[in-house]
Every structure is written in C-alpha cells, then in structure tokens.
Amino acid sequence: MALDDQPTAARPAQAQAPVGGAHWLHSLGAAALWTLAQHASFFLCAWVVSWWAGAERFGAFGQALALVAMVPAAITLRLEYAGQIERRPRRAADLFSLAQTSAWACTAALLLALALVSLFTSVPAWLWAGACAVLPQAGMLILAAHSARRGQVVKAAALRAAPALAMVVALMVAWALQLDSYLEWTIPLAAWACWLIAIVRGRVGFALERTRQRPWRVLACHARFVRAELPGFLLNTSANHGQVLLIGAMGGDVAAGVAALALRIAMLPTSVFGLALADRLRARVVAAGRAGEGVLDTVRQAILRMTGLSLAAHVMAWILVTWVLPWVFPAQGDVLVRMVLVLLPLGFVRFVASPLAFLLPWRGWLTLSLLGQCLLFACAVLSVVLGFPRGGLTAVAAAYTISAIFVYLAYLLVSLKAVRVDT
C-alpha cells in the first residue's frame, strides 16, 4: 500500500495512532512479543554457535552481527527516519524511496572497498558476511519505518524481527549439514530471503517506486536534518555496537563475544519494549502536535509508564541473570554474569530515556541532540580504552554504566524542556 496524499482525517483508521489505554497495551504487547522473538533468536544462535564451534567462533559471529546492526540504518542516511516523522505524505514517500537509493549506492561502495582491501590483505569471513547483509537489512528497516509511520507498530516490529528468525532456520540447516565454515553466511542469507519475500508479496507499494521529485531536491530539503541526525546516529550505534568491534580489536574474538552477549542481555528489556514504545510515542506526539493538543502531557504520561515497566523488567532480569546465565552460557565464564549485573542499572535508565530520542530532532534542537550522542560515544570508547587494559571487561562495564547514566538523565531533562518551551 503506497502512501497517499489524503489529509489526516481522511486516512484509514489504522493510520491513526490509538490513544486509548487498552489499544496502547495491546499493540505494545504484540510488538514486544515480536521484538522478544527477535532477541531470543540471537540468544539461541549464540548458544548454538558457542556449543557447536566454541567461544572464539561465536566472537566472529557476534562481530558480524554488530556490523549489521551498525551499518544498515546509516547507509540510508536516516532518510527513512525523516520519512517516518514527515508531516506531508507525498514528501514522506519521496524520502522512503530516496533511502532505498542511498542504501544501494552505499552498499556497492562498501563491497568495492572490501574487494580492494582484499587485494593487499586478508579480509575476515565475518566482515564479508556482514557487508553482504547490510543492503537487505536496510530494506527491512525502511519497510518497518513505513509501517510505523502509519501507526502499524506490530507490523513494524514483525518486519524488524523477520531476519533474526530466519537466521535461526538457516543456522539449524547449517548445523544439520555440518557446514561449520559457513556460520557467518547465515546472516546475509536470512536477510536477503526476508527482504525479497517482502518485496515479492508487495505489501508495501513504495518498495519499487521512484521518487516523485528529483532526488537531489528531496535531499537538499532535508540536508540539515541529515547533517545532524546521521552523525548522531552513527555515534549512538557506535556506542552500542562499536564497543564490541573495539574490544575485539584489543582483546580478540573471545572477549568480543562475551561483550556482545553481555551488552545484548543487559539491554534486552530496552530492546524488547524500546522500539515499540518509541514508535507508539512518536506517532502519538506527532498526531498531538498536528492537532494542537497537549504534547507535554503525552510525554509525561509516557515517562511514568516507561519508568514502572522498566523497574519491573530489570528486577526480573537481575534474578534471571544470577540463576540462569551461568547454566546457559558456561563457555563464557563468570565474567559474563559480572558484566551483565554491572550494566543492568544503565539498562534501567536507558529504557526510559531512549524512546524520547526523537523529541529533540522533532523540535529542531539538532545541536543538543548531536551533543548527547557525542557524549555517549565518548563514554563508550573511553570505557574500553581506559578500562579494558586495567580491569578487563568488568571495568569496561562499570565505567560505561556510571558515565552513560548521567548522559541519559541529562538527555531526558533536556527533552522535557524542549517540549515545554515549544509547547
């Protein structure tokens, strides 16, 4: 279904963000189940690879996943995000289409660069596999952003989860056939299969459309947004996933695998609910701003709900980590449990703050948004550079938790101020 140019009141009911508490809980719960399945797929793959091929091989597998988590949304220049919050439907369609064009061009450049590097030195298999997965993964993110714009939060979560679920199937096939040398290639195989199926089924019409305006004109209109949002996103994803690659460079594949698992487990409550909360809150805030209603009250209510949900989720996580984790991942040792427990307080604060990340760009406070991402990036990098040589992974986790908590709290307060002032 392509985006149309109807006024807001004339759009189908599913395009509007439901505001009732029952609808909010229903859609959030269904979306969270899809996201939970996505992350459960990662942990199942982590367990299978660790048990089958060892902790070092899982470290390579985890670095490929970190690369796929970082690059796809960057090669779209964050234009799918701009399309998601764009008020004009025709311009939003142009932005989604231009995001696809950018993804194709950047992927071609990335693969060409790797081919040139391989002429002089060996390129790890996980790096090739990750690079081959970025284009279809970017395509799935664009489809998810389109669905989220229409208020279809559950469908957006399902699109994001599909490649991870397909990766489990591909990995099981590889295990059954004893193709251990092709473990990393299950990642691009799953991503391509899901993207091609989504396009063939034709459920999102813009997937094969061209922009109605010249691409350079669309990009020029949103150049300021791209200049502010893209660096901020790159800094944010580097803080989340770049740590794994940096630890791998400093400490080897085993340390990278432990860090990837610890960060994924500690941030699991945020990952399960965060995207659904952000999609729901973004749709409600944009609708309230368009209608001239109380945006500040909407944001305050969301913060209260997210705080209660975060507390319950992280208390449960603390209990489960202590009892279950040593039994599920014995190959990673006690350092995995210690690292997760140290990171959980950061997860509690991030759960509440991360869904508000769109408020500053939406209000036009792009400089402060970029500053916050710079600070988080500095916390992530310095915690590894200064902490790993002195105290290993536990010191990295402690330094990152303490420093990043202050940044997230400051970001939350500034977001509230932005809404209050502009309101």
N, C-alpha and C positions, 0 to 999 in steps of 0.2 A: 504494500500500500504506500503510495507516494505521498509526500507532504503536499497539502493543498494550500490555497490562499484564502480560505474562508476565515471570517472573523472568529474570534474565540468563542462567542456564544453559539455559533453555528456549527462548531465541530462536533464529532460524535462524542458520546458521553465518556467513552473510555479514554479520550484525550485529556479529560479534566482530572485534576488531582483530587481524589476524595478527601474530604476533611473530617469525616466522622471518625470517632474513636474505633468503632468496630471495623470499618474499612481499613483504617490505618494499621491495626493489629493484624488483620487478616493478610493484607498484602506484604507487610513486613515479615510476618512469619513464613509465608510461602517463599519470598525472596531469600530469606535467611536459610531456608532448607536447601535451596539450590546452591547458595554460597557455601554452606556447610558440606554439601556433597563435593563441591569443587576442592575444598581444602582436605576433606577426607581422602580424596583421590591422591593428593600429594603425599599424605602420610602413608597411604597404602603402597604407593610406588616407592617411597623412601624405605619402608620396611622390606619390601621385596628385593630391591636393589642391594640394600645392606646385607640381607641374609644370603642372597644369591652370589653377589660379586664382591662384597666387602665394603668397608667404610671408605676406602680410598676411591673406589669406583663410584660410590654414591657422591663423593665430593665433586667429581667431574660432572655427574648428572645434575647435582644441585647448582653448580655454576652455570650450566646451560639454561636451567630454569630461571636463574637470576637474570641472565641476559635477556631472555624472552619477556620477563616482567618489566625490564627497564626500557627496551628499545621500541616496541611496537607503538606505544602511545606517543613517543617522541617523534617518530617519523611521519606522523600525521600532522605535525606542527600544532597539535592540540586544537585543530580546527573542528574536530567532532565535538569537543567540549564547548567551543564557541557556538556551534550549531545547536547544542542542547539548551543553551540559555538565551539564544537569539529570539527576540520577540516576533520577528517577521517570518512567517512560514516559508515564503519563497527564498529569502536570503538564507534561512537555515538549510534548505535543500541544497543550495549552492555550496554552502560550507561543508556539508557532508560529502558531496561529490568531489570537491577540491581536496578534502582529506584523503580520499582514496587515491587520487592522482599523486599526491605527495608521497604516500606510502609506497607506491610502485617505484617512483623515481629514487627515493632514498634506499630502498632495498636493493635496487640494481647497483647503486653506488657502493653499498656495503659489500655485496658479493664480489664486485670488481676489485675493491680494495683488498679483500682477503685473498683473492686469486693472485694479485701482485705480490703480496707479502709471502705467499706460499712458494714463490719462485726463489726466495732467499733464505727462508727458514721454515721449519715445520709448523703447521697450524694444528692445534689440538682438535680432535674429533668433536668434542663438545662445543667448540667455538663454531665449527662449520654447521653443526646441527642446529644450534641456537639461531645462527644467521638465517638459515633456511626456513625457520619458523616465524620470523618477525612479520612477514607480509600477511599471511593468513590470520595471525593473531591480531594484527592491526585491523584487518577487515572485520573480525568478530567484535572488536571494541567499537567500531563505527556503527555496526548494526545495533549493538547494545545501547549506545548513546541515542540513536534514533528512537528506539523503543522507550527509553527513559524520558525523552522529551514529551512523548505522548502520554506520559503517566503510567506506562505499562512496566511497572517496576519488576514484576515477577518474570516477565519475558526477558527483560534486560539481564536479570540475574541468571536466567537459564542460558542465554547466549554466552555470557562470560564463563559459565561452568562447563559448557559442552566440550571444549578442547581437553580439559583436565579429565573428564570422564572417559573420553575416547582414548586418552593416553593410557589409562588403566587397561583397557581392552588390548591395545597394541602391545603393551608390556607383557600381558599374560600370554599373548601369541608368541612373542619373542622368547619368553621363558619356556613355553611348551616345545618350541623348536630348537631350544638351546642356542639361540643367536645372541650370546652374551656380548659379542663385539659390536652389536648394533643397538645397544641400550639407548644411547643418546638420540638415535634417529627415530625413536618412537614419539618424540616431542614434535618435530615437524610433520610427521605422518598424521598424527591426530589433528593438528591444527589445520592442515590442508583439507583433510576429509570433512571436518565440520564446516569450514568456510565454503567449500564447493557445494555441499549439501544445502546450506542456507541460501546460496545464490540460485541453485537449480530450482529449489522449491519456490523461489520468487515471492517470499512473504514480505520482503521489504523492497519496494519498487525502485528506490533511489540507487540500489546497488549497481545498476547498469546504466544509470542516467549520466548525461553530461551536464555541466553547469549551464544555466540559462544565460549567464553573463560571462564575459571573458575572465579567465582565472586570475589574471594579474589585477583586474579591478576589484574582484572579491577579496583577494589577499591584501591589496592596498588599503581597503576599508577597515581591515582588521589587523593591520600591521602593528599597531600599538599594543593590541591585546596579545598578539603572538610574541612580540619582543619581551613582554612582561611575564606572560604565562608559561611560555616554553622553557626559559631558563629556570623559573621557579619549579616547574615540574621535573626537569632534569635533576635539579638539586635535591628535590624531595625523594625521587626514586633512587638516586644515588645514596641518599641517607638510609633508605630502607634495604635496597638490594646490592648497592655498590660495596657495602661493608663486606658482603660475602666474597666478592671478587678480590677486594683488597686483602682480606685475611688469607685467601687462597694464595695470593702472590707472596705474602710474607711468611705464611706458616704451612703451606702445602694443601693438598686436596682434602686430607682428613680433617684438618682444622676448619676448612671452608664448609665441609659437610656438616660438622657439628654446629657451626654458627648459623648455617641456613636452617637447620632444624629448630634450633633454639629461638631464633627470631620469628620463624613461622608459627611455632607453638605459642610463644608469649603474646603475639599479636593476633592470635586466632579469633578471640571474641570480637575484636575490632574488624577483622577481615570478614567474619561471618555476617555481622549486622551493619558494618560501616557503610558499605556501598548502598545497601537498601535504605538505610537512614539518610544518606546524602541525597540519593535520587528522590526520595519522598519529600525531604525538607526542601530541596531545590525547586521541585515542582510546586510545592505549596507557597514558597516565598515568592517565586516569580509570578504565580497567579494572584497572590495577595497584593504585590506591588503594582500589577497591571490594573487591579480593581480599586486601588487606593485604600486598601484595608490595613489593619494593624500588623505590620511586618514584625515589629519588636515583640509583640505578644506571641506571635507564632514561634519566633526563635526562642524565647524564654521557656515556653511550654516544651519545646523540643529538648532543650538542655536539661530540664528536670526529668523528663522521661529517660533520656540517654544516661544520666547520672545513676538513676536507680537500676537500670538494666546493666550498666557497666559494673556496678558493685556486685550484683548477684552473679554475673558471669565470671568475674575474676576471683571471687571467693570459691566458686565451684572449680575453677581452673587450678587454683592453688592446691586444693585437696587432691584432684586427679593427677596433677603432675607428681606429687610426692609419692603416690602409691602405684601409679600405672606406668609412668615413663621408664623407670629402670627395667621393668619387665618387657616392655615393647621394643626398646632400642638398647639392648645391652652392649652392642658393639661400640657405641659412642661413649660409654662410661659415665661416671658420676659427674663429670664436668658439664654434661648436657643438662642435668637436673639443676645444678647450681646456677648455670647461666639463665635458665628459664625463670627460676624463682626470683633472681635479681631483676629481670626485665619486666615482671608482671606489674609492678607499680606504674611503670611507664605505659604499659598497655591500658591500665585503668584510665589515666588522664587522656591518652590519645583517643580512646573510644569516644569520649565526649567532644574533644576538640576537632578531630579530623572531619566529621560531617559538615562543619562550619567553614571549611576551607574556601568554598566558592563565594562567601559573602564579600570579602574584600575586592576580588576582581569584579564581582557583580555591581558593587557600589562605585567602582572606579578607583579604589585605593590600591593601585597596582604596585606602587613603590614599596609600601609596607608589606604587601603580600610577598614580594620578592625578597625583602629583608628577612622575613620569617623563615623562608626556605633556605636562605644563605646561612642563617644561624643553625638550623637543623643539620645542614650539610657539614658545617664546621664541627658540630658536636659528634657526628658520626665518624668523620675522618680522624679527628684528633683523639677520639676514644680508642681507635685502633692503633694509630701511630704511636701514641704515648702509653697506652695501656697494655697492648699485646706484648711488647718486649719485656715489660716489668712483671706483669702478673697473669699473662695468658688470657684466655677467653673470659674468665670470671672478672678480671679487671676491666676488660673492654665493656662488658655488660654493665658493671657498676658505674663507670664513667659516663657511658651513654645515657643510662637511666637518670642520673642526677642532673646532668646538664640539659637534656631534652625536656624534662618535666617543666622546668622554668620557661623554656621557649613556648611550649604548648599552652601553658597557663597565660602567658602574655598575649599569645595569639588569640585566645578566647576572649580576653578582656578587650582587645582592640577591635575584634569583630563586633562585639556588642556595642562599642562606642560608634563604629561606622553605621550600624543600623539605626542607632538612636539619633545621631546627628542628622543623617539624611532623611530620616522619618520626620 
